[in-house]
């Protein structure tokens, strides 16, 4: 079979910033003498895709001209269509002057790249959120995340000395250039790419096979293994299911499974365009776009951030310019009497259909330890998911109390802890005052310090929950954005308990005299930043549980929470 003639990379050339040989050694030797900053996991994912050509034609993190035009017009400064900003933010105090070199390091302090700083410019999270993501709602993962980024963006040419090192699924990790080489050997000019961050079920399998057959081409199943949506199935589990499917149910001569180290933005329609650009750079000229593609779910009012077909409509509008033809993800329906899948519009009148929603997968099957039916998912996938996701009563969870000082958080926590221990659940308690004595010792009560303290608690809580433990967090946590950041760190099993107690009642209970002290400071013109007095508390918009801390006892409130945990399946009923 002759080699395939794949579509050219986006912009005509595949970017490669990785230096080797003597140049690399010289850069590594000089790096220890240069100023440096640590970059985040998102920055690291972006840097890898810039360096290897996944984001071609980008050759560095965006400068101001590119950034501004992308926000407003979805175009780079030269007019090239590009839907989302790709920036590197930093603390200006840590930077050298413009024109000097800066070492970019990962969390382990490894040297990744050397950047010559050409630009340092200010940016505004609110503006970027509104323009790029269409919302300032902190329930959007990017909105809450951006609040914690650096105050300035930096840009300049980079030389990459070390790509991120991975130890898992090494055989499935390849650069865009390597993937293009493998696709050329498959011999099909047409290539269909499938983006996914979820386990594949039979409907996905059927759809991808039909798409490849329709274009008479190769299929690349290209799951995201960088940062995804909070609560998503971890990539280790997902990749095991993908491997089982590709190895057993797909044509090996025309199907390829490769991993994509992308940090998702959950930007819906705009992100669909970005995903198409990435896949073109990997050699695909067709791209499957699903219903609510890259959608982050519902906003604080319970409405979806994006319409179900917004991504498909935007992709269709720009597919000619992108050079990537959209393959719409058509909803398939299973006909049990005929043992086949058909599009919704083709269901025979009166025919019996079967379907299982994502909620049912979690609540009626995985949460109860039941295997998913074979018509819905392959046995290999069902078994892997069951192994990795135990029944609900064996999963970890986080009870997050929020409310004013004196609202009843600690008193209710004390009772609830005893009741859960009685039911056989081991409980870790992260009390705000205790955390400040140890984990957050030295932090004050400024907004910056509060924004540091709450995510610390969220991080620890998340580690406990991931390990299958239960944790109660009792902290004022007055800002919605930081509470949402904590929710993101923990994942789905996060339960907000709002102690809705009026400030007047809290003051009456204040044995330490903190409210009185704060009000006196206000009168003296020296505000303390005390919550409820001179620092407004932002109540949660849609907490799982709201309790009245003034007309119910801690025991009564604790039993309300206990009942909720029973109803949700976190307790086994003993």
C-alpha positions as CSV (number, residue, x, y, z in Angstrom):
1,X,0.0,0.0,0.0
2,X,1.3,3.4,-1.0
3,X,1.7,6.1,1.6
4,X,-1.2,8.4,2.3
5,X,-1.2,12.1,1.3
6,X,-2.4,13.7,4.4
7,X,-3.7,17.2,4.8
8,X,-1.0,19.8,5.5
9,X,-0.6,21.1,9.0
10,X,-2.7,24.2,9.9
11,X,-0.7,27.2,8.6
12,X,1.2,24.9,6.3
13,X,4.1,23.9,8.6
14,X,4.3,21.8,11.7
15,X,6.0,23.8,14.5
16,X,8.9,22.1,16.3
17,X,10.6,24.0,19.2
18,X,12.5,21.1,20.7
19,X,16.3,21.6,20.6
20,X,18.8,18.8,20.6
21,X,22.5,18.0,20.7
22,X,25.1,20.7,21.6
23,X,22.5,23.5,21.7
24,X,20.4,21.6,24.2
25,X,23.4,20.9,26.4
26,X,24.5,24.6,26.4
27,X,21.0,25.7,27.4
28,X,20.8,23.2,30.2
29,X,24.2,24.3,31.5
30,X,23.2,28.0,31.5
31,X,19.8,27.4,32.9
32,X,21.0,27.3,36.5
33,X,22.3,30.8,36.2
34,X,19.1,32.3,34.8
35,X,15.9,33.4,36.6
36,X,13.1,30.9,36.5
37,X,9.4,30.4,37.3
38,X,7.4,27.3,37.8
39,X,4.5,26.8,35.4
40,X,1.2,25.2,36.1
41,X,0.0,21.9,34.7
42,X,-2.2,23.8,32.2
43,X,0.8,25.8,31.1
44,X,2.8,22.6,30.7
45,X,0.2,20.9,28.5
46,X,0.0,24.1,26.4
47,X,3.7,24.3,26.1
48,X,4.0,20.7,24.9
49,X,1.4,21.3,22.2
50,X,3.1,24.5,21.1
51,X,6.5,22.8,21.1
52,X,5.5,19.8,19.1
53,X,3.1,21.5,16.6
54,X,-0.2,20.5,18.1
55,X,-1.1,24.2,18.2
56,X,0.5,25.1,14.9
57,X,0.8,27.8,13.7
58,X,1.5,29.1,17.3
59,X,5.2,29.3,18.0
60,X,5.0,30.7,21.5
61,X,2.5,31.7,24.1
62,X,0.4,34.5,22.7
63,X,1.6,38.1,22.7
64,X,-0.8,41.0,23.2
65,X,-1.7,41.5,19.6
66,X,-2.6,37.9,19.1
67,X,-4.4,37.7,22.4
68,X,-6.6,40.7,21.9
69,X,-7.7,39.7,18.4
70,X,-8.4,36.1,19.4
71,X,-10.6,37.3,22.2
72,X,-12.6,39.7,20.0
73,X,-12.5,38.0,16.6
74,X,-11.2,34.5,17.0
75,X,-8.2,35.4,14.8
76,X,-4.5,35.8,15.3
77,X,-3.0,39.2,14.5
78,X,-2.2,38.0,11.0
79,X,-5.8,37.1,10.4
80,X,-5.5,33.3,10.9
81,X,-8.5,31.7,12.5
82,X,-7.7,30.7,16.0
83,X,-10.6,30.4,18.6
84,X,-9.1,30.6,22.1
85,X,-6.3,32.3,23.9
86,X,-3.2,30.3,24.8
87,X,-1.3,32.4,27.3
88,X,1.4,32.1,30.0
89,X,0.6,34.2,33.1
90,X,3.1,35.1,35.8
91,X,3.7,37.2,38.9
92,X,5.5,40.3,37.6
93,X,7.7,40.3,40.7
94,X,9.3,37.0,39.6
95,X,10.2,38.2,36.1
96,X,13.5,39.6,34.6
97,X,13.4,42.6,32.3
98,X,12.1,42.4,28.7
99,X,14.8,41.1,26.4
100,X,16.3,38.7,29.0
101,X,16.0,35.0,29.3
102,X,13.7,33.1,31.6
103,X,13.7,29.4,32.5
104,X,10.3,27.6,32.6
105,X,10.3,24.8,35.1
106,X,7.6,22.2,36.0
107,X,6.3,21.4,39.4
108,X,9.4,19.1,40.1
109,X,11.7,22.0,39.2
110,X,12.9,20.3,36.0
111,X,14.0,22.6,33.2
112,X,11.5,22.5,30.4
113,X,12.3,25.5,28.2
114,X,14.1,28.8,28.0
115,X,12.1,31.8,26.9
116,X,13.4,35.2,25.8
117,X,10.9,37.6,27.1
118,X,9.6,39.9,24.4
119,X,6.3,41.1,25.9
120,X,4.8,41.5,29.4
121,X,1.2,42.7,29.3
122,X,-1.7,43.0,31.7
123,X,-4.9,41.0,31.2
124,X,-8.3,40.9,32.9
125,X,-9.9,37.6,33.9
126,X,-13.4,39.0,33.7
127,X,-12.9,40.2,30.2
128,X,-11.3,37.0,29.0
129,X,-14.1,34.9,30.6
130,X,-16.9,37.0,29.0
131,X,-15.3,37.0,25.5
132,X,-13.7,33.6,25.3
133,X,-16.1,31.5,27.4
134,X,-19.3,33.6,27.2
135,X,-19.8,33.8,31.0
136,X,-18.4,35.1,34.2
137,X,-20.2,32.5,36.2
138,X,-17.8,30.8,38.7
139,X,-19.4,27.5,38.0
140,X,-17.6,27.5,34.7
141,X,-14.3,25.6,35.4
142,X,-12.1,28.2,33.6
143,X,-13.8,31.2,35.2
144,X,-12.9,30.0,38.7
145,X,-9.5,28.8,37.7
146,X,-8.5,32.1,36.0
147,X,-9.0,34.0,39.2
148,X,-5.8,32.3,40.5
149,X,-3.6,33.0,37.5
150,X,-0.7,35.5,37.4
151,X,-1.4,39.2,37.0
152,X,0.5,39.5,33.7
153,X,1.0,37.5,30.5
154,X,4.4,36.9,29.1
155,X,5.5,36.0,25.6
156,X,8.6,35.4,23.6
157,X,10.5,32.8,21.5
158,X,11.1,29.5,23.3
159,X,13.6,26.8,23.1
160,X,12.4,23.5,24.6
161,X,15.0,21.3,26.1
162,X,12.8,18.7,27.8
163,X,9.3,17.7,26.9
164,X,7.1,16.5,29.8
165,X,8.1,13.0,30.9
166,X,5.3,10.4,31.1
167,X,5.5,6.9,32.6
168,X,2.0,5.7,31.8
169,X,0.9,4.3,28.4
170,X,4.2,5.3,26.8
171,X,3.4,3.3,23.6
172,X,0.4,5.5,23.0
173,X,2.1,8.9,23.4
174,X,3.4,10.4,20.2
175,X,4.0,13.9,18.8
176,X,1.9,15.2,15.9
177,X,4.8,14.5,13.5
178,X,5.0,10.9,14.7
179,X,1.3,10.4,14.4
180,X,1.3,11.8,10.9
181,X,4.0,9.3,10.0
182,X,1.9,6.4,11.3
183,X,-1.2,7.6,9.5
184,X,0.8,7.9,6.2
185,X,1.7,4.2,6.6
186,X,-1.9,3.3,6.9
187,X,-2.4,4.5,3.4
188,X,-5.6,6.5,3.6
189,X,-5.7,10.1,2.6
190,X,-8.9,10.7,4.6
191,X,-8.6,10.5,8.4
192,X,-11.4,10.9,10.9
193,X,-10.5,12.0,14.4
194,X,-12.6,11.3,17.5
195,X,-12.3,13.6,20.5
196,X,-13.2,12.0,23.9
197,X,-12.8,12.5,27.6
198,X,-15.3,9.8,28.6
199,X,-15.4,6.0,28.4
200,X,-16.6,4.7,25.0
201,X,-19.8,2.9,24.9
202,X,-21.4,0.9,22.0
203,X,-23.0,3.9,20.5
204,X,-19.6,5.7,20.3
205,X,-18.1,2.6,18.8
206,X,-20.8,2.3,16.2
207,X,-20.6,6.0,15.3
208,X,-16.8,6.1,14.9
209,X,-16.9,3.0,12.7
210,X,-19.6,4.4,10.5
211,X,-17.7,7.7,10.2
212,X,-14.5,5.9,9.0
213,X,-16.4,3.8,6.6
214,X,-18.3,6.8,5.2
215,X,-15.0,8.6,4.3
216,X,-13.2,5.4,3.3
217,X,-10.4,6.4,5.6
218,X,-8.4,5.9,8.8
219,X,-9.8,6.5,12.3
220,X,-7.8,8.0,15.1
221,X,-9.4,7.7,18.5
222,X,-7.7,10.7,20.3
223,X,-8.7,11.0,23.9
224,X,-7.6,13.9,26.1
225,X,-5.3,12.9,28.9
226,X,-4.4,16.4,30.2
227,X,-6.7,18.4,32.4
228,X,-10.4,17.6,31.8
229,X,-13.7,18.5,33.5
230,X,-13.8,18.1,37.3
231,X,-15.6,14.8,38.0
232,X,-14.5,13.1,34.8
233,X,-13.4,9.5,34.8
234,X,-9.6,9.5,35.4
235,X,-7.5,9.0,32.3
236,X,-5.9,5.8,33.6
237,X,-9.3,4.1,33.7
238,X,-10.4,5.6,30.4
239,X,-7.3,4.6,28.5
240,X,-7.6,1.0,29.7
241,X,-11.2,0.9,28.3
242,X,-10.0,2.4,25.0
243,X,-7.3,-0.1,24.7
244,X,-9.7,-3.0,25.3
245,X,-12.0,-1.7,22.6
246,X,-9.5,-1.0,20.0
247,X,-7.6,-4.2,20.5
248,X,-10.8,-6.4,20.3
249,X,-13.4,-4.6,18.2
250,X,-11.8,-2.2,15.7
251,X,-9.9,-2.9,12.4
252,X,-6.3,-2.6,13.4
253,X,-5.3,-1.8,9.8
254,X,-7.3,1.4,9.8
255,X,-7.7,2.4,13.5
256,X,-5.2,4.1,15.7
257,X,-5.4,5.0,19.4
258,X,-3.2,7.8,20.6
259,X,-3.3,10.1,23.6
260,X,-3.5,13.9,23.5
261,X,-1.9,15.9,26.4
262,X,-4.4,18.8,26.1
263,X,-5.7,20.9,28.9
264,X,-9.4,21.3,28.2
265,X,-11.0,24.8,28.4
266,X,-14.6,23.4,28.4
267,X,-15.3,26.3,26.0
268,X,-18.0,24.6,24.0
269,X,-18.3,26.0,20.4
270,X,-14.9,27.7,20.4
271,X,-13.2,24.7,21.8
272,X,-14.6,22.5,19.0
273,X,-12.7,24.7,16.5
274,X,-9.5,24.3,18.6
275,X,-9.9,20.6,18.7
276,X,-10.3,20.5,14.9
277,X,-7.1,22.5,14.5
278,X,-5.2,20.1,16.8
279,X,-6.5,17.1,14.8
280,X,-5.5,18.7,11.5
281,X,-2.0,19.1,12.8
282,X,-2.1,15.4,13.6
283,X,-3.1,14.5,10.1
284,X,-6.9,14.4,10.2
285,X,-9.2,16.1,7.7
286,X,-12.5,15.0,9.3
287,X,-13.5,15.6,12.9
288,X,-16.5,14.2,14.8
289,X,-18.3,17.0,16.8
290,X,-20.8,15.8,19.4
291,X,-23.8,17.2,21.0
292,X,-22.8,19.9,23.6
293,X,-19.2,19.4,22.5
294,X,-16.7,20.4,25.3
295,X,-19.6,21.7,27.4
296,X,-19.0,22.3,31.1
297,X,-22.6,21.5,32.2
298,X,-25.0,23.9,33.8
299,X,-24.4,27.4,35.2
300,X,-25.4,28.6,38.7
301,X,-29.0,29.0,37.6
302,X,-29.2,25.4,36.3
303,X,-29.1,26.4,32.6
304,X,-26.5,24.9,30.2
305,X,-23.6,27.2,29.4
306,X,-23.9,26.4,25.7
307,X,-26.7,25.2,23.5
308,X,-26.6,21.5,22.5
309,X,-25.8,22.2,18.8
310,X,-23.8,25.4,19.1
311,X,-20.5,23.7,18.6
312,X,-21.7,21.9,15.5
313,X,-23.1,25.1,14.0
314,X,-19.9,27.0,14.6
315,X,-17.7,24.2,13.3
316,X,-19.9,24.0,10.1
317,X,-19.5,27.7,9.6
318,X,-15.7,27.5,9.6
319,X,-14.9,24.0,8.4
320,X,-13.9,25.2,4.9
321,X,-11.4,27.7,6.4
322,X,-10.1,25.2,8.9
323,X,-9.8,22.6,6.1
324,X,-11.4,20.0,8.4
325,X,-14.8,18.7,7.5
326,X,-17.2,18.2,10.4
327,X,-18.8,14.8,11.0
328,X,-21.8,15.4,13.3
329,X,-22.4,13.0,16.1
330,X,-25.8,11.7,15.3
331,X,-27.8,10.3,18.2
332,X,-28.1,6.6,17.8
333,X,-30.8,4.5,19.4
334,X,-30.7,0.8,20.2
335,X,-33.5,-1.5,19.0
336,X,-33.4,-4.5,21.3
337,X,-35.8,-6.6,19.3
338,X,-33.6,-6.2,16.2
339,X,-30.2,-5.9,18.0
340,X,-29.1,-3.0,16.0
341,X,-28.5,0.8,16.3
342,X,-30.2,3.4,14.1
343,X,-30.4,7.1,14.0
344,X,-33.2,8.6,16.0
345,X,-34.9,9.8,12.9
346,X,-34.9,6.3,11.5
347,X,-36.6,4.5,14.4
348,X,-39.5,2.5,13.0
349,X,-42.9,3.6,14.3
350,X,-43.9,1.7,17.4
351,X,-40.4,0.1,17.7
352,X,-39.1,-0.7,21.2
353,X,-36.0,1.3,22.1
354,X,-33.4,1.2,24.9
355,X,-31.2,3.8,26.3
356,X,-29.2,4.5,29.5
357,X,-28.3,8.1,30.4
358,X,-25.0,9.2,32.0
359,X,-26.8,9.7,35.3
360,X,-28.2,6.2,35.1
361,X,-24.7,4.8,34.4
362,X,-23.4,6.4,37.6
363,X,-26.4,6.0,39.9
364,X,-28.2,2.8,38.8
365,X,-25.2,0.8,37.8
366,X,-21.7,1.9,39.0
367,X,-23.0,3.3,42.3
368,X,-24.8,-0.1,43.0
369,X,-21.9,-2.3,41.8
370,X,-24.0,-3.6,38.8
371,X,-22.5,-4.5,35.4
372,X,-23.7,-2.4,32.5
373,X,-25.7,-4.4,29.9
374,X,-23.7,-5.6,26.9
375,X,-26.0,-3.8,24.4
376,X,-24.9,-0.6,26.0
377,X,-21.2,-1.2,26.6
378,X,-18.6,-4.0,25.9
379,X,-18.0,-6.4,28.8
380,X,-14.4,-5.4,29.0
381,X,-15.4,-1.7,29.5
382,X,-18.1,-2.6,32.0
383,X,-15.7,-4.7,34.1
384,X,-13.0,-2.0,34.2
385,X,-15.5,0.7,35.2
386,X,-17.0,-1.5,37.9
387,X,-13.5,-2.3,39.3
388,X,-12.5,1.4,39.4
389,X,-15.8,2.9,40.7
390,X,-17.0,1.1,43.8
391,X,-20.6,1.4,45.0
392,X,-21.6,4.8,46.4
393,X,-21.4,3.7,50.0
394,X,-17.8,2.8,49.5
395,X,-16.8,6.1,47.8
396,X,-15.4,9.1,49.5
397,X,-17.3,12.4,49.9
398,X,-16.8,15.9,51.2
399,X,-19.2,17.8,53.4
400,X,-18.3,21.5,52.9
401,X,-19.8,23.8,55.6
402,X,-20.0,27.4,54.7
403,X,-21.5,30.4,56.6
404,X,-20.6,33.3,58.9
405,X,-18.6,33.0,62.0
406,X,-21.0,31.8,64.7
407,X,-23.5,30.3,62.2
408,X,-23.3,26.8,63.7
409,X,-20.8,25.1,61.5
410,X,-18.5,23.7,64.2
411,X,-21.3,22.6,66.5
412,X,-23.1,20.8,63.7
413,X,-19.8,19.3,62.5
414,X,-19.2,17.8,66.0
415,X,-22.6,16.1,66.0
416,X,-22.4,14.9,62.5
417,X,-18.9,13.4,63.0
418,X,-20.2,11.3,65.9
419,X,-23.2,10.1,63.9
420,X,-21.0,9.1,60.9
421,X,-18.6,7.2,63.1
422,X,-21.5,5.4,64.6
423,X,-22.5,4.3,61.0
424,X,-19.0,3.0,60.3
425,X,-17.6,5.8,58.2
426,X,-14.2,7.1,59.2
427,X,-14.2,10.9,59.1
428,X,-11.5,13.5,58.7
429,X,-12.4,17.0,59.9
430,X,-10.7,20.1,58.5
431,X,-11.9,22.9,60.7
432,X,-11.0,26.4,59.5
433,X,-9.5,27.6,62.8
434,X,-7.4,24.4,63.2
435,X,-6.2,24.6,59.5
436,X,-5.0,28.1,60.1
437,X,-3.0,26.9,63.1
438,X,-1.2,24.3,61.1
439,X,-1.6,24.0,57.3
440,X,-2.2,27.7,56.8
441,X,-0.1,29.1,59.6
442,X,1.0,32.7,58.8
443,X,-1.9,33.6,56.6
444,X,-4.0,36.6,57.4
445,X,-7.5,37.5,56.4
446,X,-6.9,39.5,53.3
447,X,-8.7,38.4,50.2
448,X,-5.4,37.1,48.8
449,X,-4.8,35.1,52.0
450,X,-8.3,33.8,52.1
451,X,-8.0,32.8,48.4
452,X,-4.9,30.8,49.4
453,X,-6.4,29.2,52.5
454,X,-9.6,27.8,51.0
455,X,-8.0,26.0,48.0
456,X,-5.5,24.5,50.4
457,X,-8.4,23.0,52.3
458,X,-10.0,21.9,49.0
459,X,-6.8,20.2,47.9
460,X,-6.4,18.2,51.1
461,X,-10.1,17.3,51.0
462,X,-9.8,16.2,47.4
463,X,-6.9,13.9,48.2
464,X,-8.9,12.3,51.0
465,X,-12.0,11.8,48.8
466,X,-9.9,10.3,45.9
467,X,-8.5,7.8,48.4
468,X,-12.1,6.8,49.3
469,X,-12.3,8.7,52.6
470,X,-14.9,11.0,54.0
471,X,-14.1,14.5,55.1
472,X,-15.9,17.4,56.8
473,X,-14.7,20.9,56.1
474,X,-15.9,23.7,58.2
475,X,-14.6,27.1,57.1
476,X,-16.3,30.4,56.5
477,X,-15.2,30.3,52.8
478,X,-16.9,33.6,52.0
479,X,-16.2,33.8,48.3
480,X,-18.1,31.8,45.7
481,X,-15.1,31.6,43.4
482,X,-12.8,29.9,46.0
483,X,-15.6,27.5,47.0
484,X,-16.1,26.5,43.4
485,X,-12.3,26.0,43.2
486,X,-12.5,23.7,46.2
487,X,-15.5,21.8,44.5
488,X,-13.4,21.4,41.4
489,X,-10.5,19.9,43.4
490,X,-12.8,17.4,45.1
491,X,-15.0,16.4,42.2
492,X,-18.6,15.2,42.0
493,X,-18.8,13.9,45.6
494,X,-18.8,17.5,47.0
495,X,-21.8,18.5,49.2
496,X,-22.2,22.2,50.1
497,X,-24.0,22.8,53.4
498,X,-24.9,26.4,53.8
499,X,-25.5,27.5,57.4
500,X,-28.0,30.3,56.7
501,X,-27.8,32.2,60.0
502,X,-28.4,36.0,60.1
503,X,-25.4,38.1,61.2
504,X,-27.4,39.5,64.1
505,X,-27.7,35.9,65.6
506,X,-24.1,35.2,64.9
507,X,-23.1,38.4,66.9
508,X,-25.2,37.4,69.8
509,X,-23.3,34.1,70.0
510,X,-19.9,35.7,69.7
511,X,-18.3,34.8,73.0
512,X,-14.9,35.9,71.6
513,X,-16.2,39.4,70.9
514,X,-14.9,39.3,67.3
515,X,-17.9,41.1,65.8
516,X,-17.7,43.9,68.4
517,X,-14.0,44.3,67.8
518,X,-14.6,44.5,64.0
519,X,-17.4,47.1,64.3
520,X,-15.2,49.2,66.6
521,X,-12.4,49.0,64.1
522,X,-14.8,50.2,61.4
523,X,-15.8,53.2,63.6
524,X,-12.1,53.9,64.1
525,X,-11.5,53.9,60.4
526,X,-9.3,50.8,60.5
527,X,-11.4,48.0,59.0
528,X,-10.3,44.5,59.7
529,X,-11.8,42.7,56.8
530,X,-14.1,40.7,59.1
531,X,-16.7,38.6,57.3
532,X,-20.2,40.0,57.8
533,X,-19.0,43.4,59.0
534,X,-16.7,45.0,56.4
535,X,-16.1,42.0,54.1
536,X,-19.4,40.9,52.5
537,X,-20.2,37.1,52.6
538,X,-21.2,35.7,49.2
539,X,-23.9,33.0,50.0
540,X,-23.9,29.9,47.7
541,X,-26.4,30.1,44.9
542,X,-27.4,26.4,44.8
543,X,-26.1,24.5,47.8
544,X,-27.0,20.8,48.2
545,X,-28.2,21.5,51.7
546,X,-29.4,24.8,53.4
547,X,-29.7,24.7,57.2
548,X,-31.1,27.3,59.6
549,X,-28.5,27.8,62.3
550,X,-30.9,29.8,64.5
551,X,-34.2,27.8,64.8
552,X,-32.8,24.3,64.8
553,X,-30.4,22.5,67.1
554,X,-27.0,21.1,65.9
555,X,-28.5,17.7,66.4
556,X,-31.5,18.4,64.2
557,X,-29.3,19.8,61.5
558,X,-26.9,16.9,61.7
559,X,-29.7,14.5,61.2
560,X,-30.8,16.4,58.1
561,X,-27.4,15.9,56.6
562,X,-27.4,12.3,57.6
563,X,-30.7,11.8,55.8
564,X,-29.3,13.4,52.7
565,X,-26.3,11.1,52.7
566,X,-28.6,8.1,53.1
567,X,-30.8,9.2,50.2
568,X,-27.7,9.8,47.9
569,X,-26.3,6.3,48.7
570,X,-23.2,7.4,50.7
571,X,-24.3,5.3,53.6
572,X,-25.2,1.6,53.3
573,X,-28.3,1.7,55.5
574,X,-26.9,-0.1,58.5
